[in-house]
Amino acid sequence: MGLHEAVALLWPRGPLTLSSLRTAIANGDLGHARIAGRIYTTRAALAAMSECRRISAPEGGPPSEADWEAHLASLLPGRGGRGG
């Protein structure tokens, strides 16, 4: 099916759009075929893209509890953060 058809069929009111699917293709997350200048995909490729999968942690590993608390404190007003 064409990308317009996929969006209309599966996400008529969002959250994904034609632009979202094109971005997924560019990132290698959505299987597709280019035929005569048009882009096509399958329900199976869309389902595979939508599966939950583990994403590796950023360099240095996940933030510690102390890092998270410091970040929250910087956002809250009256605790030395930007909020006031």
PyMOL Python script that loads the backbone (N, CA, C, O; Angstrom):
from pymol import cmd

cmd.read_pdbstr("""\
ATOM      1  N   MET A   1       0.842  -1.173   0.000  1.00  0.00           N
ATOM      2  CA  MET A   1       0.000   0.000   0.000  1.00  0.00           C
ATOM      3  C   MET A   1       0.891   1.242   0.000  1.00  0.00           C
ATOM      4  O   MET A   1       2.011   1.210   0.511  1.00  0.00           O
ATOM      5  N   GLY A   2       0.398   2.312  -0.564  1.00  0.00           N
ATOM      6  CA  GLY A   2       1.125   3.575  -0.547  1.00  0.00           C
ATOM      7  C   GLY A   2       1.109   4.188   0.846  1.00  0.00           C
ATOM      8  O   GLY A   2       0.267   3.839   1.674  1.00  0.00           O
ATOM      9  N   LEU A   3       2.031   5.094   1.103  1.00  0.00           N
ATOM     10  CA  LEU A   3       2.101   5.708   2.432  1.00  0.00           C
ATOM     11  C   LEU A   3       0.838   6.507   2.755  1.00  0.00           C
ATOM     12  O   LEU A   3       0.387   6.517   3.900  1.00  0.00           O
ATOM     13  N   HIS A   4       0.262   7.181   1.743  1.00  0.00           N
ATOM     14  CA  HIS A   4      -0.987   7.913   1.981  1.00  0.00           C
ATOM     15  C   HIS A   4      -2.093   6.961   2.440  1.00  0.00           C
ATOM     16  O   HIS A   4      -2.872   7.273   3.341  1.00  0.00           O
ATOM     17  N   GLU A   5      -2.141   5.793   1.796  1.00  0.00           N
ATOM     18  CA  GLU A   5      -3.146   4.797   2.169  1.00  0.00           C
ATOM     19  C   GLU A   5      -2.913   4.278   3.580  1.00  0.00           C
ATOM     20  O   GLU A   5      -3.867   4.090   4.335  1.00  0.00           O
ATOM     21  N   ALA A   6      -1.670   4.049   3.940  1.00  0.00           N
ATOM     22  CA  ALA A   6      -1.343   3.551   5.279  1.00  0.00           C
ATOM     23  C   ALA A   6      -1.791   4.535   6.345  1.00  0.00           C
ATOM     24  O   ALA A   6      -2.381   4.144   7.353  1.00  0.00           O
ATOM     25  N   VAL A   7      -1.512   5.809   6.122  1.00  0.00           N
ATOM     26  CA  VAL A   7      -1.912   6.830   7.098  1.00  0.00           C
ATOM     27  C   VAL A   7      -3.432   6.906   7.187  1.00  0.00           C
ATOM     28  O   VAL A   7      -3.987   6.946   8.286  1.00  0.00           O
ATOM     29  N   ALA A   8      -4.110   6.926   6.040  1.00  0.00           N
ATOM     30  CA  ALA A   8      -5.573   7.030   6.022  1.00  0.00           C
ATOM     31  C   ALA A   8      -6.239   5.815   6.663  1.00  0.00           C
ATOM     32  O   ALA A   8      -7.257   5.946   7.342  1.00  0.00           O
ATOM     33  N   LEU A   9      -5.669   4.651   6.448  1.00  0.00           N
ATOM     34  CA  LEU A   9      -6.254   3.423   6.966  1.00  0.00           C
ATOM     35  C   LEU A   9      -5.978   3.223   8.451  1.00  0.00           C
ATOM     36  O   LEU A   9      -6.887   2.896   9.213  1.00  0.00           O
ATOM     37  N   LEU A  10      -4.738   3.417   8.863  1.00  0.00           N
ATOM     38  CA  LEU A  10      -4.339   3.072  10.225  1.00  0.00           C
ATOM     39  C   LEU A  10      -4.342   4.237  11.207  1.00  0.00           C
ATOM     40  O   LEU A  10      -4.585   4.037  12.397  1.00  0.00           O
ATOM     41  N   TRP A  11      -4.080   5.435  10.734  1.00  0.00           N
ATOM     42  CA  TRP A  11      -4.013   6.593  11.627  1.00  0.00           C
ATOM     43  C   TRP A  11      -4.770   7.779  11.042  1.00  0.00           C
ATOM     44  O   TRP A  11      -4.164   8.824  10.806  1.00  0.00           O
ATOM     45  N   PRO A  12      -6.076   7.653  10.799  1.00  0.00           N
ATOM     46  CA  PRO A  12      -6.820   8.742  10.156  1.00  0.00           C
ATOM     47  C   PRO A  12      -6.838  10.037  10.973  1.00  0.00           C
ATOM     48  O   PRO A  12      -6.974  11.125  10.412  1.00  0.00           O
ATOM     49  N   ARG A  13      -6.704   9.920  12.278  1.00  0.00           N
ATOM     50  CA  ARG A  13      -6.709  11.114  13.141  1.00  0.00           C
ATOM     51  C   ARG A  13      -5.390  11.297  13.878  1.00  0.00           C
ATOM     52  O   ARG A  13      -5.333  12.022  14.871  1.00  0.00           O
ATOM     53  N   GLY A  14      -4.337  10.654  13.409  1.00  0.00           N
ATOM     54  CA  GLY A  14      -3.033  10.748  14.058  1.00  0.00           C
ATOM     55  C   GLY A  14      -2.793   9.532  14.913  1.00  0.00           C
ATOM     56  O   GLY A  14      -3.664   8.663  14.959  1.00  0.00           O
ATOM     57  N   PRO A  15      -1.703   9.414  15.574  1.00  0.00           N
ATOM     58  CA  PRO A  15      -0.642  10.397  15.743  1.00  0.00           C
ATOM     59  C   PRO A  15       0.377  10.397  14.602  1.00  0.00           C
ATOM     60  O   PRO A  15       1.168  11.333  14.483  1.00  0.00           O
ATOM     61  N   LEU A  16       0.365   9.350  13.757  1.00  0.00           N
ATOM     62  CA  LEU A  16       1.353   9.300  12.684  1.00  0.00           C
ATOM     63  C   LEU A  16       0.819   9.951  11.423  1.00  0.00           C
ATOM     64  O   LEU A  16      -0.375   9.899  11.130  1.00  0.00           O
ATOM     65  N   THR A  17       1.730  10.565  10.684  1.00  0.00           N
ATOM     66  CA  THR A  17       1.393  11.260   9.454  1.00  0.00           C
ATOM     67  C   THR A  17       2.278  10.735   8.327  1.00  0.00           C
ATOM     68  O   THR A  17       3.149   9.894   8.553  1.00  0.00           O
ATOM     69  N   LEU A  18       2.055  11.225   7.140  1.00  0.00           N
ATOM     70  CA  LEU A  18       2.902  10.872   6.011  1.00  0.00           C
ATOM     71  C   LEU A  18       4.351  11.226   6.313  1.00  0.00           C
ATOM     72  O   LEU A  18       5.260  10.453   6.013  1.00  0.00           O
ATOM     73  N   SER A  19       4.561  12.381   6.900  1.00  0.00           N
ATOM     74  CA  SER A  19       5.909  12.809   7.272  1.00  0.00           C
ATOM     75  C   SER A  19       6.532  11.857   8.296  1.00  0.00           C
ATOM     76  O   SER A  19       7.723  11.559   8.219  1.00  0.00           O
ATOM     77  N   SER A  20       5.736  11.381   9.249  1.00  0.00           N
ATOM     78  CA  SER A  20       6.234  10.427  10.251  1.00  0.00           C
ATOM     79  C   SER A  20       6.724   9.153   9.592  1.00  0.00           C
ATOM     80  O   SER A  20       7.775   8.627   9.958  1.00  0.00           O
ATOM     81  N   LEU A  21       5.970   8.651   8.621  1.00  0.00           N
ATOM     82  CA  LEU A  21       6.371   7.421   7.934  1.00  0.00           C
ATOM     83  C   LEU A  21       7.618   7.647   7.092  1.00  0.00           C
ATOM     84  O   LEU A  21       8.487   6.778   7.028  1.00  0.00           O
ATOM     85  N   ARG A  22       7.716   8.792   6.453  1.00  0.00           N
ATOM     86  CA  ARG A  22       8.926   9.097   5.673  1.00  0.00           C
ATOM     87  C   ARG A  22      10.151   9.177   6.583  1.00  0.00           C
ATOM     88  O   ARG A  22      11.235   8.731   6.209  1.00  0.00           O
ATOM     89  N   THR A  23       9.979   9.741   7.765  1.00  0.00           N
ATOM     90  CA  THR A  23      11.079   9.807   8.732  1.00  0.00           C
ATOM     91  C   THR A  23      11.471   8.407   9.177  1.00  0.00           C
ATOM     92  O   THR A  23      12.658   8.106   9.299  1.00  0.00           O
ATOM     93  N   ALA A  24      10.483   7.545   9.423  1.00  0.00           N
ATOM     94  CA  ALA A  24      10.760   6.161   9.821  1.00  0.00           C
ATOM     95  C   ALA A  24      11.536   5.434   8.727  1.00  0.00           C
ATOM     96  O   ALA A  24      12.430   4.642   9.025  1.00  0.00           O
ATOM     97  N   ILE A  25      11.206   5.695   7.474  1.00  0.00           N
ATOM     98  CA  ILE A  25      11.936   5.087   6.355  1.00  0.00           C
ATOM     99  C   ILE A  25      13.371   5.593   6.350  1.00  0.00           C
ATOM    100  O   ILE A  25      14.305   4.804   6.212  1.00  0.00           O
ATOM    101  N   ALA A  26      13.556   6.905   6.499  1.00  0.00           N
ATOM    102  CA  ALA A  26      14.898   7.494   6.489  1.00  0.00           C
ATOM    103  C   ALA A  26      15.757   6.946   7.629  1.00  0.00           C
ATOM    104  O   ALA A  26      16.970   6.802   7.474  1.00  0.00           O
ATOM    105  N   ASN A  27      15.139   6.640   8.769  1.00  0.00           N
ATOM    106  CA  ASN A  27      15.858   6.105   9.929  1.00  0.00           C
ATOM    107  C   ASN A  27      16.055   4.596   9.843  1.00  0.00           C
ATOM    108  O   ASN A  27      16.720   4.006  10.695  1.00  0.00           O
ATOM    109  N   GLY A  28      15.483   3.973   8.821  1.00  0.00           N
ATOM    110  CA  GLY A  28      15.613   2.525   8.678  1.00  0.00           C
ATOM    111  C   GLY A  28      14.651   1.730   9.532  1.00  0.00           C
ATOM    112  O   GLY A  28      14.843   0.529   9.721  1.00  0.00           O
ATOM    113  N   ASP A  29      13.613   2.380  10.056  1.00  0.00           N
ATOM    114  CA  ASP A  29      12.664   1.702  10.933  1.00  0.00           C
ATOM    115  C   ASP A  29      11.473   1.092  10.203  1.00  0.00           C
ATOM    116  O   ASP A  29      10.774   0.249  10.766  1.00  0.00           O
ATOM    117  N   LEU A  30      11.233   1.500   8.968  1.00  0.00           N
ATOM    118  CA  LEU A  30      10.075   1.011   8.221  1.00  0.00           C
ATOM    119  C   LEU A  30      10.529   0.409   6.902  1.00  0.00           C
ATOM    120  O   LEU A  30      11.156   1.076   6.079  1.00  0.00           O
ATOM    121  N   GLY A  31      10.201  -0.859   6.717  1.00  0.00           N
ATOM    122  CA  GLY A  31      10.502  -1.527   5.456  1.00  0.00           C
ATOM    123  C   GLY A  31       9.630  -0.953   4.349  1.00  0.00           C
ATOM    124  O   GLY A  31       8.461  -0.637   4.571  1.00  0.00           O
ATOM    125  N   HIS A  32      10.197  -0.821   3.169  1.00  0.00           N
ATOM    126  CA  HIS A  32       9.465  -0.193   2.072  1.00  0.00           C
ATOM    127  C   HIS A  32      10.052  -0.599   0.725  1.00  0.00           C
ATOM    128  O   HIS A  32      11.118  -1.209   0.647  1.00  0.00           O
ATOM    129  N   ALA A  33       9.333  -0.245  -0.320  1.00  0.00           N
ATOM    130  CA  ALA A  33       9.816  -0.438  -1.696  1.00  0.00           C
ATOM    131  C   ALA A  33       9.543   0.847  -2.455  1.00  0.00           C
ATOM    132  O   ALA A  33       8.505   1.484  -2.275  1.00  0.00           O
ATOM    133  N   ARG A  34      10.486   1.218  -3.306  1.00  0.00           N
ATOM    134  CA  ARG A  34      10.292   2.376  -4.187  1.00  0.00           C
ATOM    135  C   ARG A  34      10.047   1.827  -5.586  1.00  0.00           C
ATOM    136  O   ARG A  34      10.902   1.154  -6.163  1.00  0.00           O
ATOM    137  N   ILE A  35       8.879   2.122  -6.115  1.00  0.00           N
ATOM    138  CA  ILE A  35       8.503   1.650  -7.446  1.00  0.00           C
ATOM    139  C   ILE A  35       7.975   2.843  -8.234  1.00  0.00           C
ATOM    140  O   ILE A  35       7.008   3.492  -7.833  1.00  0.00           O
ATOM    141  N   ALA A  36       8.617   3.118  -9.347  1.00  0.00           N
ATOM    142  CA  ALA A  36       8.215   4.210 -10.232  1.00  0.00           C
ATOM    143  C   ALA A  36       8.081   5.538  -9.485  1.00  0.00           C
ATOM    144  O   ALA A  36       7.155   6.312  -9.728  1.00  0.00           O
ATOM    145  N   GLY A  37       9.014   5.781  -8.581  1.00  0.00           N
ATOM    146  CA  GLY A  37       9.023   7.044  -7.855  1.00  0.00           C
ATOM    147  C   GLY A  37       8.062   7.132  -6.687  1.00  0.00           C
ATOM    148  O   GLY A  37       7.997   8.163  -6.017  1.00  0.00           O
ATOM    149  N   ARG A  38       7.313   6.068  -6.430  1.00  0.00           N
ATOM    150  CA  ARG A  38       6.382   6.061  -5.298  1.00  0.00           C
ATOM    151  C   ARG A  38       6.898   5.115  -4.243  1.00  0.00           C
ATOM    152  O   ARG A  38       7.647   4.185  -4.540  1.00  0.00           O
ATOM    153  N   ILE A  39       6.495   5.353  -3.004  1.00  0.00           N
ATOM    154  CA  ILE A  39       6.938   4.525  -1.881  1.00  0.00           C
ATOM    155  C   ILE A  39       5.768   3.674  -1.405  1.00  0.00           C
ATOM    156  O   ILE A  39       4.665   4.168  -1.176  1.00  0.00           O
ATOM    157  N   TYR A  40       6.044   2.370  -1.263  1.00  0.00           N
ATOM    158  CA  TYR A  40       5.034   1.426  -0.799  1.00  0.00           C
ATOM    159  C   TYR A  40       5.555   0.677   0.417  1.00  0.00           C
ATOM    160  O   TYR A  40       6.760   0.499   0.592  1.00  0.00           O
ATOM    161  N   THR A  41       4.612   0.242   1.256  1.00  0.00           N
ATOM    162  CA  THR A  41       4.950  -0.563   2.425  1.00  0.00           C
ATOM    163  C   THR A  41       3.856  -1.601   2.621  1.00  0.00           C
ATOM    164  O   THR A  41       2.879  -1.622   1.874  1.00  0.00           O
ATOM    165  N   THR A  42       4.010  -2.449   3.605  1.00  0.00           N
ATOM    166  CA  THR A  42       3.017  -3.488   3.891  1.00  0.00           C
ATOM    167  C   THR A  42       2.528  -3.365   5.325  1.00  0.00           C
ATOM    168  O   THR A  42       3.146  -2.701   6.157  1.00  0.00           O
ATOM    169  N   ARG A  43       1.413  -4.015   5.593  1.00  0.00           N
ATOM    170  CA  ARG A  43       0.907  -4.047   6.977  1.00  0.00           C
ATOM    171  C   ARG A  43       1.932  -4.714   7.895  1.00  0.00           C
ATOM    172  O   ARG A  43       2.118  -4.291   9.036  1.00  0.00           O
ATOM    173  N   ALA A  44       2.589  -5.746   7.396  1.00  0.00           N
ATOM    174  CA  ALA A  44       3.594  -6.443   8.207  1.00  0.00           C
ATOM    175  C   ALA A  44       4.752  -5.503   8.554  1.00  0.00           C
ATOM    176  O   ALA A  44       5.239  -5.517   9.684  1.00  0.00           O
ATOM    177  N   ALA A  45       5.195  -4.690   7.593  1.00  0.00           N
ATOM    178  CA  ALA A  45       6.282  -3.744   7.859  1.00  0.00           C
ATOM    179  C   ALA A  45       5.836  -2.683   8.864  1.00  0.00           C
ATOM    180  O   ALA A  45       6.616  -2.278   9.726  1.00  0.00           O
ATOM    181  N   LEU A  46       4.593  -2.234   8.758  1.00  0.00           N
ATOM    182  CA  LEU A  46       4.067  -1.245   9.710  1.00  0.00           C
ATOM    183  C   LEU A  46       3.961  -1.852  11.109  1.00  0.00           C
ATOM    184  O   LEU A  46       4.265  -1.185  12.099  1.00  0.00           O
ATOM    185  N   ALA A  47       3.534  -3.108  11.193  1.00  0.00           N
ATOM    186  CA  ALA A  47       3.433  -3.790  12.488  1.00  0.00           C
ATOM    187  C   ALA A  47       4.813  -3.960  13.102  1.00  0.00           C
ATOM    188  O   ALA A  47       4.992  -3.751  14.302  1.00  0.00           O
ATOM    189  N   ALA A  48       5.794  -4.340  12.280  1.00  0.00           N
ATOM    190  CA  ALA A  48       7.160  -4.516  12.793  1.00  0.00           C
ATOM    191  C   ALA A  48       7.720  -3.198  13.300  1.00  0.00           C
ATOM    192  O   ALA A  48       8.411  -3.167  14.318  1.00  0.00           O
ATOM    193  N   MET A  49       7.428  -2.106  12.597  1.00  0.00           N
ATOM    194  CA  MET A  49       7.903  -0.793  13.026  1.00  0.00           C
ATOM    195  C   MET A  49       7.285  -0.408  14.376  1.00  0.00           C
ATOM    196  O   MET A  49       7.928   0.251  15.193  1.00  0.00           O
ATOM    197  N   SER A  50       6.045  -0.822  14.600  1.00  0.00           N
ATOM    198  CA  SER A  50       5.308  -0.413  15.791  1.00  0.00           C
ATOM    199  C   SER A  50       5.601  -1.259  17.018  1.00  0.00           C
ATOM    200  O   SER A  50       5.148  -0.924  18.112  1.00  0.00           O
ATOM    201  N   GLU A  51       6.356  -2.358  16.863  1.00  0.00           N
ATOM    202  CA  GLU A  51       6.652  -3.218  18.004  1.00  0.00           C
ATOM    203  C   GLU A  51       7.550  -2.499  19.001  1.00  0.00           C
ATOM    204  O   GLU A  51       8.451  -1.750  18.626  1.00  0.00           O
ATOM    205  N   CYS A  52       7.285  -2.743  20.269  1.00  0.00           N
ATOM    206  CA  CYS A  52       8.157  -2.206  21.308  1.00  0.00           C
ATOM    207  C   CYS A  52       9.466  -2.972  21.273  1.00  0.00           C
ATOM    208  O   CYS A  52       9.476  -4.196  21.145  1.00  0.00           O
ATOM    209  N   ARG A  53      10.561  -2.255  21.385  1.00  0.00           N
ATOM    210  CA  ARG A  53      11.870  -2.902  21.415  1.00  0.00           C
ATOM    211  C   ARG A  53      12.790  -2.103  22.313  1.00  0.00           C
ATOM    212  O   ARG A  53      12.641  -0.893  22.480  1.00  0.00           O
ATOM    213  N   ARG A  54      13.731  -2.805  22.878  1.00  0.00           N
ATOM    214  CA  ARG A  54      14.679  -2.177  23.796  1.00  0.00           C
ATOM    215  C   ARG A  54      15.599  -1.254  23.014  1.00  0.00           C
ATOM    216  O   ARG A  54      16.133  -1.628  21.969  1.00  0.00           O
ATOM    217  N   ILE A  55      15.774  -0.063  23.524  1.00  0.00           N
ATOM    218  CA  ILE A  55      16.689   0.902  22.933  1.00  0.00           C
ATOM    219  C   ILE A  55      17.866   1.034  23.877  1.00  0.00           C
ATOM    220  O   ILE A  55      17.684   1.220  25.080  1.00  0.00           O
ATOM    221  N   SER A  56      19.064   0.940  23.344  1.00  0.00           N
ATOM    222  CA  SER A  56      20.242   0.996  24.199  1.00  0.00           C
ATOM    223  C   SER A  56      20.366   2.365  24.862  1.00  0.00           C
ATOM    224  O   SER A  56      19.962   3.385  24.304  1.00  0.00           O
ATOM    225  N   ALA A  57      20.931   2.357  26.059  1.00  0.00           N
ATOM    226  CA  ALA A  57      21.096   3.577  26.843  1.00  0.00           C
ATOM    227  C   ALA A  57      22.138   4.479  26.189  1.00  0.00           C
ATOM    228  O   ALA A  57      23.039   3.999  25.500  1.00  0.00           O
ATOM    229  N   PRO A  58      22.010   5.781  26.406  1.00  0.00           N
ATOM    230  CA  PRO A  58      23.015   6.690  25.863  1.00  0.00           C
ATOM    231  C   PRO A  58      24.393   6.415  26.461  1.00  0.00           C
ATOM    232  O   PRO A  58      24.513   5.745  27.487  1.00  0.00           O
ATOM    233  N   GLU A  59      25.410   6.931  25.822  1.00  0.00           N
ATOM    234  CA  GLU A  59      26.797   6.759  26.276  1.00  0.00           C
ATOM    235  C   GLU A  59      26.900   7.097  27.758  1.00  0.00           C
ATOM    236  O   GLU A  59      26.383   8.125  28.195  1.00  0.00           O
ATOM    237  N   GLY A  60      27.548   6.262  28.516  1.00  0.00           N
ATOM    238  CA  GLY A  60      27.704   6.504  29.945  1.00  0.00           C
ATOM    239  C   GLY A  60      26.623   5.839  30.776  1.00  0.00           C
ATOM    240  O   GLY A  60      26.676   5.896  32.005  1.00  0.00           O
ATOM    241  N   GLY A  61      25.649   5.213  30.143  1.00  0.00           N
ATOM    242  CA  GLY A  61      24.602   4.511  30.873  1.00  0.00           C
ATOM    243  C   GLY A  61      23.476   5.428  31.296  1.00  0.00           C
ATOM    244  O   GLY A  61      23.526   6.637  31.070  1.00  0.00           O
ATOM    245  N   PRO A  62      22.457   4.848  31.913  1.00  0.00           N
ATOM    246  CA  PRO A  62      21.305   5.638  32.336  1.00  0.00           C
ATOM    247  C   PRO A  62      21.678   6.577  33.479  1.00  0.00           C
ATOM    248  O   PRO A  62      22.619   6.305  34.224  1.00  0.00           O
ATOM    249  N   PRO A  63      20.945   7.681  33.621  1.00  0.00           N
ATOM    250  CA  PRO A  63      21.238   8.599  34.717  1.00  0.00           C
ATOM    251  C   PRO A  63      20.959   7.948  36.065  1.00  0.00           C
ATOM    252  O   PRO A  63      20.069   7.108  36.190  1.00  0.00           O
ATOM    253  N   SER A  64      21.716   8.339  37.051  1.00  0.00           N
ATOM    254  CA  SER A  64      21.514   7.793  38.398  1.00  0.00           C
ATOM    255  C   SER A  64      20.319   8.481  39.048  1.00  0.00           C
ATOM    256  O   SER A  64      19.818   9.490  38.553  1.00  0.00           O
ATOM    257  N   GLU A  65      19.881   7.921  40.151  1.00  0.00           N
ATOM    258  CA  GLU A  65      18.784   8.512  40.911  1.00  0.00           C
ATOM    259  C   GLU A  65      19.135   9.926  41.353  1.00  0.00           C
ATOM    260  O   GLU A  65      18.282  10.812  41.311  1.00  0.00           O
ATOM    261  N   ALA A  66      20.373  10.153  41.776  1.00  0.00           N
ATOM    262  CA  ALA A  66      20.811  11.487  42.211  1.00  0.00           C
ATOM    263  C   ALA A  66      20.770  12.476  41.047  1.00  0.00           C
ATOM    264  O   ALA A  66      20.358  13.622  41.226  1.00  0.00           O
ATOM    265  N   ASP A  67      21.194  12.041  39.849  1.00  0.00           N
ATOM    266  CA  ASP A  67      21.134  12.909  38.673  1.00  0.00           C
ATOM    267  C   ASP A  67      19.697  13.309  38.380  1.00  0.00           C
ATOM    268  O   ASP A  67      19.408  14.467  38.080  1.00  0.00           O
ATOM    269  N   TRP A  68      18.801  12.333  38.471  1.00  0.00           N
ATOM    270  CA  TRP A  68      17.390  12.594  38.199  1.00  0.00           C
ATOM    271  C   TRP A  68      16.819  13.567  39.226  1.00  0.00           C
ATOM    272  O   TRP A  68      16.099  14.496  38.860  1.00  0.00           O
ATOM    273  N   GLU A  69      17.129  13.368  40.497  1.00  0.00           N
ATOM    274  CA  GLU A  69      16.646  14.271  41.554  1.00  0.00           C
ATOM    275  C   GLU A  69      17.186  15.689  41.340  1.00  0.00           C
ATOM    276  O   GLU A  69      16.450  16.660  41.515  1.00  0.00           O
ATOM    277  N   ALA A  70      18.444  15.816  40.970  1.00  0.00           N
ATOM    278  CA  ALA A  70      19.034  17.133  40.712  1.00  0.00           C
ATOM    279  C   ALA A  70      18.337  17.804  39.531  1.00  0.00           C
ATOM    280  O   ALA A  70      18.086  19.009  39.562  1.00  0.00           O
ATOM    281  N   HIS A  71      18.027  17.041  38.503  1.00  0.00           N
ATOM    282  CA  HIS A  71      17.333  17.596  37.344  1.00  0.00           C
ATOM    283  C   HIS A  71      15.946  18.088  37.740  1.00  0.00           C
ATOM    284  O   HIS A  71      15.552  19.193  37.368  1.00  0.00           O
ATOM    285  N   LEU A  72      15.203  17.276  38.492  1.00  0.00           N
ATOM    286  CA  LEU A  72      13.876  17.694  38.937  1.00  0.00           C
ATOM    287  C   LEU A  72      13.953  18.944  39.808  1.00  0.00           C
ATOM    288  O   LEU A  72      13.141  19.856  39.653  1.00  0.00           O
ATOM    289  N   ALA A  73      14.921  18.994  40.723  1.00  0.00           N
ATOM    290  CA  ALA A  73      15.072  20.149  41.606  1.00  0.00           C
ATOM    291  C   ALA A  73      15.354  21.412  40.803  1.00  0.00           C
ATOM    292  O   ALA A  73      14.915  22.497  41.185  1.00  0.00           O
ATOM    293  N   SER A  74      16.078  21.286  39.700  1.00  0.00           N
ATOM    294  CA  SER A  74      16.378  22.462  38.892  1.00  0.00           C
ATOM    295  C   SER A  74      15.142  22.995  38.184  1.00  0.00           C
ATOM    296  O   SER A  74      15.124  24.155  37.774  1.00  0.00           O
ATOM    297  N   LEU A  75      14.121  22.181  38.032  1.00  0.00           N
ATOM    298  CA  LEU A  75      12.898  22.600  37.342  1.00  0.00           C
ATOM    299  C   LEU A  75      11.841  23.144  38.290  1.00  0.00           C
ATOM    300  O   LEU A  75      10.953  23.886  37.869  1.00  0.00           O
ATOM    301  N   LEU A  76      11.927  22.784  39.565  1.00  0.00           N
ATOM    302  CA  LEU A  76      10.890  23.177  40.514  1.00  0.00           C
ATOM    303  C   LEU A  76      11.136  24.561  41.089  1.00  0.00           C
ATOM    304  O   LEU A  76      12.272  24.891  41.427  1.00  0.00           O
ATOM    305  N   PRO A  77      10.092  25.381  41.209  1.00  0.00           N
ATOM    306  CA  PRO A  77      10.271  26.708  41.800  1.00  0.00           C
ATOM    307  C   PRO A  77      10.622  26.616  43.283  1.00  0.00           C
ATOM    308  O   PRO A  77      10.182  25.707  43.986  1.00  0.00           O
ATOM    309  N   GLY A  78      11.419  27.571  43.738  1.00  0.00           N
ATOM    310  CA  GLY A  78      11.761  27.649  45.151  1.00  0.00           C
ATOM    311  C   GLY A  78      12.844  26.667  45.593  1.00  0.00           C
ATOM    312  O   GLY A  78      13.132  26.573  46.786  1.00  0.00           O
ATOM    313  N   ARG A  79      13.432  25.956  44.684  1.00  0.00           N
ATOM    314  CA  ARG A  79      14.479  24.986  45.051  1.00  0.00           C
ATOM    315  C   ARG A  79      15.767  25.283  44.300  1.00  0.00           C
ATOM    316  O   ARG A  79      16.568  24.387  44.031  1.00  0.00           O
ATOM    317  N   GLY A  80      15.951  26.540  43.970  1.00  0.00           N
ATOM    318  CA  GLY A  80      17.193  26.921  43.325  1.00  0.00           C
ATOM    319  C   GLY A  80      17.175  26.706  41.835  1.00  0.00           C
ATOM    320  O   GLY A  80      18.205  26.853  41.177  1.00  0.00           O
ATOM    321  N   GLY A  81      16.023  26.359  41.285  1.00  0.00           N
ATOM    322  CA  GLY A  81      15.951  26.094  39.861  1.00  0.00           C
ATOM    323  C   GLY A  81      15.495  27.308  39.085  1.00  0.00           C
ATOM    324  O   GLY A  81      15.382  28.408  39.626  1.00  0.00           O
ATOM    325  N   ARG A  82      15.240  27.095  37.826  1.00  0.00           N
ATOM    326  CA  ARG A  82      14.809  28.175  36.938  1.00  0.00           C
ATOM    327  C   ARG A  82      13.414  28.651  37.265  1.00  0.00           C
ATOM    328  O   ARG A  82      13.051  29.783  36.944  1.00  0.00           O
ATOM    329  N   GLY A  83      12.620  27.795  37.905  1.00  0.00           N
ATOM    330  CA  GLY A  83      11.211  28.099  38.115  1.00  0.00           C
ATOM    331  C   GLY A  83      10.955  29.232  39.083  1.00  0.00           C
ATOM    332  O   GLY A  83       9.802  29.642  39.213  1.00  0.00           O
ATOM    333  N   GLY A  84      11.930  29.756  39.757  1.00  0.00           N
ATOM    334  CA  GLY A  84      11.651  30.902  40.609  1.00  0.00           C
ATOM    335  C   GLY A  84      12.330  30.774  41.879  1.00  0.00           C
ATOM    336  O   GLY A  84      12.212  31.651  42.734  1.00  0.00           O
TER     337      GLY A  84
END
""", "prot")
cmd.dss("prot")
cmd.show_as("cartoon", "prot")
cmd.util.cbc("prot")
cmd.orient("prot")
